[in-house]
Amino acid sequence: MDVQVVREIRALLSLGLTAEETLPFVDCLRAGNDRADVCPASLEAYRQRIAEIDRRVSELTALRGELAGLLREAESYRPAAEASNSEASNPEGDRR
């Protein structure tokens, strides 16, 4: 039983759960279940972890969008003097 508990804890930690979040799984095994994730508290722990991952994905997606916008803006940036010189040498706006 102890070996199974340690394996379960290691597996859950590798999935990003904290030591505290593994407790429902340990309790489930210690209650005599063959699997650590068949108890209602274990299932809820999975749901909470999935919800946290979803929140992080949303935050990272928003952050990526902001960074991509800044990158596009920086890549297309032309100093004011350069823009003025370009317009002065080509007043009709013809593209060369």
C-alpha positions as CSV (number, residue, x, y, z in Angstrom):
1,M,0.0,0.0,0.0
2,D,2.7,2.5,0.9
3,V,4.5,1.9,-2.4
4,Q,1.3,2.5,-4.3
5,V,0.7,5.8,-2.3
6,V,4.2,7.0,-3.1
7,R,3.8,6.2,-6.8
8,E,0.4,8.0,-6.8
9,I,1.8,11.1,-5.1
10,R,4.8,11.2,-7.5
11,A,2.5,10.9,-10.5
12,L,0.2,13.6,-9.2
13,L,3.1,15.9,-8.4
14,S,4.4,15.4,-12.0
15,L,1.0,16.7,-13.2
16,G,1.4,19.9,-11.2
17,L,-0.6,19.2,-8.2
18,T,0.7,20.4,-4.9
19,A,1.4,18.0,-2.0
20,E,-1.7,19.2,-0.3
21,E,-3.8,18.6,-3.4
22,T,-2.7,14.9,-3.4
23,L,-4.3,14.3,0.0
24,P,-7.8,13.3,-1.4
25,F,-6.0,10.7,-3.6
26,V,-4.1,9.3,-0.7
27,D,-7.2,9.2,1.5
28,C,-9.0,7.3,-1.4
29,L,-6.3,4.6,-1.5
30,R,-6.2,4.3,2.3
31,A,-10.0,3.8,2.3
32,G,-9.3,0.6,0.5
33,N,-10.0,1.6,-3.1
34,D,-8.0,0.1,-5.9
35,R,-7.5,3.5,-7.6
36,A,-6.7,6.8,-6.0
37,D,-9.0,8.8,-8.3
38,V,-12.4,7.1,-7.9
39,C,-13.5,9.0,-4.8
40,P,-15.6,12.2,-5.1
41,A,-12.9,14.3,-3.5
42,S,-10.3,13.0,-5.9
43,L,-12.5,13.8,-8.9
44,E,-13.0,17.3,-7.5
45,A,-9.3,17.7,-7.2
46,Y,-8.9,16.8,-10.9
47,R,-11.6,19.3,-11.8
48,Q,-10.0,22.0,-9.8
49,R,-6.6,21.4,-11.4
50,I,-8.1,21.4,-14.9
51,A,-9.8,24.7,-14.1
52,E,-6.5,26.2,-12.9
53,I,-4.8,25.0,-16.1
54,D,-7.6,26.6,-18.2
55,R,-7.2,29.9,-16.3
56,R,-3.4,29.8,-16.9
57,V,-3.9,29.0,-20.6
58,S,-6.3,32.0,-20.9
59,E,-3.8,34.3,-19.2
60,L,-0.9,33.1,-21.3
61,T,-3.0,33.4,-24.5
62,A,-3.8,37.0,-23.6
63,L,-0.2,37.7,-22.8
64,R,0.9,36.2,-26.1
65,G,-1.6,38.4,-27.9
66,E,-0.2,41.5,-26.2
67,L,3.4,40.5,-27.0
68,A,2.6,39.7,-30.6
69,G,1.0,43.1,-31.0
70,L,4.0,44.8,-29.6
71,L,6.2,42.8,-31.9
72,R,4.2,43.8,-35.0
73,E,4.3,47.4,-33.9
74,A,8.0,47.4,-33.3
75,E,8.7,45.6,-36.6
76,S,6.8,48.2,-38.5
77,Y,8.1,51.2,-36.6
78,R,9.7,54.0,-38.6
79,P,11.3,57.0,-36.7
80,A,9.5,60.3,-37.3
81,A,12.5,61.8,-39.1
82,E,12.6,58.8,-41.5
83,A,8.9,59.1,-42.2
84,S,9.2,62.9,-42.8
85,N,12.1,62.4,-45.2
86,S,10.3,59.7,-47.1
87,E,7.3,61.9,-47.6
88,A,9.3,65.0,-48.5
89,S,11.3,63.2,-51.2
90,N,8.1,61.7,-52.5
91,P,5.4,64.3,-51.9
92,E,2.8,62.7,-54.1
93,G,2.9,59.5,-52.1
94,D,4.0,57.4,-55.1
95,R,5.4,54.0,-54.0
96,R,8.8,53.2,-55.3
